[in-house]
Amino acid sequence: MSVSGFAVRALTGRSLIATPLCGRHLKKHFAGVQLGEIVTAAREFPSISRVDIQMALEKMFEKRSDSKLLGILSPMGHQPPSLAQLFAPGPFPMDIGP
């Protein structure tokens, strides 16, 4: 822990390094699966298609009462989130947002 991290913890009783809420939800969802075993794939869609994709996802999951739609908030808007970043603790984690 850095000196500044120690000072913040001493003053506030809390550390700046915390597991993001999103990471906690994902760990619960993938319970029993090692993080290194989760396979991901990425695909970019044209800007004009993103609204249609969002609506299709919402429609697909609205019928599932056990699902929860989470938005991801990135402290760096130019950087798309990766699964590793959603689990990573830090002072500026990617997390659940509006």
C-alpha positions in Angstrom: 0.0 0.0 0.0 1.3 3.4 -0.8 1.9 6.1 1.7 -1.0 8.2 0.3 -3.2 5.1 0.4 -2.3 4.5 4.0 -3.1 8.2 4.8 -6.5 7.9 3.2 -7.3 4.7 5.1 -6.1 6.3 8.3 -8.3 9.4 7.8 -11.4 7.8 6.4 -11.2 4.3 7.7 -11.7 3.1 4.1 -9.3 2.1 1.4 -9.4 3.6 -2.1 -8.9 0.1 -3.5 -12.2 -1.7 -3.5 -13.8 -4.5 -5.5 -16.2 -2.8 -7.9 -19.9 -3.6 -7.5 -20.0 -4.9 -11.0 -17.2 -7.4 -10.2 -19.2 -8.6 -7.2 -22.3 -9.2 -9.4 -20.2 -11.1 -12.0 -18.5 -13.2 -9.4 -21.9 -14.2 -8.1 -23.2 -14.9 -11.6 -20.2 -17.1 -12.5 -20.0 -18.8 -9.1 -17.9 -21.9 -9.2 -16.1 -20.9 -12.4 -12.5 -19.7 -12.2 -12.1 -16.2 -13.7 -9.4 -17.6 -16.0 -11.8 -20.1 -17.5 -14.3 -17.5 -18.7 -14.1 -17.1 -22.5 -15.1 -13.7 -24.0 -15.5 -12.5 -27.6 -15.8 -8.9 -28.9 -17.5 -7.4 -31.9 -17.9 -3.8 -32.9 -21.1 -2.6 -34.4 -21.7 0.5 -36.5 -23.0 3.4 -34.3 -26.4 3.4 -36.0 -26.9 -0.3 -35.1 -26.2 0.1 -31.4 -29.7 1.3 -30.6 -31.3 -1.7 -32.3 -28.9 -4.1 -30.5 -29.8 -2.4 -27.1 -33.5 -2.7 -27.8 -33.1 -6.4 -28.9 -31.1 -7.2 -25.7 -33.7 -5.5 -23.5 -36.6 -7.4 -25.2 -34.7 -10.7 -24.9 -34.1 -10.3 -21.2 -37.4 -8.6 -20.1 -39.1 -12.0 -20.1 -36.5 -13.5 -17.7 -37.5 -12.5 -14.1 -34.1 -13.8 -12.8 -32.1 -11.4 -15.0 -30.8 -7.9 -14.1 -29.7 -5.4 -16.7 -26.6 -3.6 -15.6 -25.0 -0.6 -17.3 -21.2 -0.2 -17.2 -19.6 3.1 -16.3 -16.0 3.6 -17.4 -13.9 6.3 -15.9 -12.2 6.6 -19.3 -15.0 6.9 -21.9 -12.7 6.3 -24.8 -11.8 2.8 -23.5 -14.3 0.0 -23.9 -14.5 -2.2 -20.8 -12.9 -5.7 -20.7 -14.0 -8.5 -18.5 -10.7 -8.2 -16.6 -11.2 -4.5 -15.9 -14.7 -5.2 -14.5 -13.2 -7.5 -11.9 -10.1 -5.4 -11.2 -10.0 -3.3 -7.9 -8.5 0.1 -8.0 -9.1 3.8 -7.3 -10.9 4.3 -10.6 -12.7 1.0 -11.4 -15.1 0.4 -14.2 -18.4 -0.1 -12.4 -22.2 -0.2 -12.6 -23.5 3.2 -13.8 -26.6 4.8 -15.1 
